[in-house]
C-alpha cells in the first residue's frame, strides 16, 4: 500500500513538472510586446537673438521664455522562431504631435536577426544611419539636446531653403523614413558592412507605388565600420554613401552623398568624435558640406560635452554654425537633468537673411 502511494505521488509530481515545463516552454516561445520610450520636458530662454532681412531687424516679437516637450512612445513586438531567428517589430508614436499634423507615427520596421546578420524592412533609417550615428561628432558625444535637430527649434536656420537643414545642419546620411530594405552583417574581426535599397527618398508611408517623376528614387545606400581597442583606448571608424536617381526635369536630379566618421574613447571617461559629410547633385543647386565635432567627459553621475557643427552650400552664400555646451546629471535609472547653452548663426542662399542668437535650455528627461 505504501509502495503504491509513493509511486502514485511520484507519477503526479512528474506529470506536474512536465506540464509546468511545457507551459514554460510555450510561454517562452509566445511572441511578446513591450512599451517604452522617453519624455523630455524643456524650459528655454532666449539670451540674445538677431534676425535680419536686407540689413533690417526682423526678429519676431515672441516671449523670451518658452516651454517645450519632446516625447516618443515605442511599441516593440518580439518573437523567436523554431530555428532560432529573432523577430523584432517596432513602431514609434510621436508623443508631442501637433494637432495640425495628421500622421503621429514616426518610424516603423520589422527586423529578422540570426547568425547571418540582420534584415530590416520598413520606414526607418538605412544602413548609414544604423551603423554610423554612434561614431559621428555630436551624435556620439552630446549629453543634452541634439545639435542637428533641436537648435533650429529655438533659433531658426536662415539657410534651410533648398535642403539647407540636411546639407548644412544635419550630420547624418539620413534619407528619411521612407520604406526600405536593409541588410547589416554580423561583426567579423571588428568589421561590419550594411546595404540598403529604397524605392524613394521621401518620407512617405502611404503604401502606394511611388511615381519616379515625383522625386529621387531607386536609391542605394551603403556603410562600413570597424571598432577595436588598443589597450585602454577604444576606437571606431566608418564611412557611408547614398546614391539616388533623380526625377526627370526636376532640380533634385541624380544625387549622391557620402560621410566619414570616427570616435576615440580614452581612459578616464573622455571621448572625442568627428564626422564630415559631402552632398552633391547633378544640377549643383543642393551641393554642400558640413563638419560635426564633439568631446565628452563622464565622471560618475555627471556628464559634460562640447559640440559644434559648421556647414555651407557650394553655390550660394548659405552657411550655418552652431556650438553647444551641455551638462547632464543622472538622477536615477533612466532619469537625468540637463542644461545646454547654444550659440548659432546662419545666412540664407542670397545672403540677404542673417539669423544669430544664444539660448539656454534646461530639461529633465525620463527614458522608460
Secondary structure, 3 states (H helix, E strand, C coil): CHHHHHHHHHHHHHHHHHHHHHHHHHHHHCCEEEEEEEEEEEEEEEEEEEEEECCEECCCCCCCEEEEEEEEEEEEEEEECCCCCEEEEEEEEECCCCCCCCCCEEEEEEEEEECCEEEEEEECCCHHHHHHHHHCHHHHHCCCCCHHHHHHHHCCCCCCCCCHHHHHHCCCCCCCCCEEEEEECCCECCEEEEEEEEEECCCCCCCCCCCCCCCCEEEEEEEEEEEEEECCEEEEEEEEEEEEECCCCCCCCCEEEEEEEEEEECCCCEEEEEEEEEEEECCCCCCEEEEEEEEEEEECCEEEEEEEEEEEECCCCCEEEEEEEEEEEEEECCEEEEEEEEEEEEECCCCCEEEEEEEEEEEEEEEC
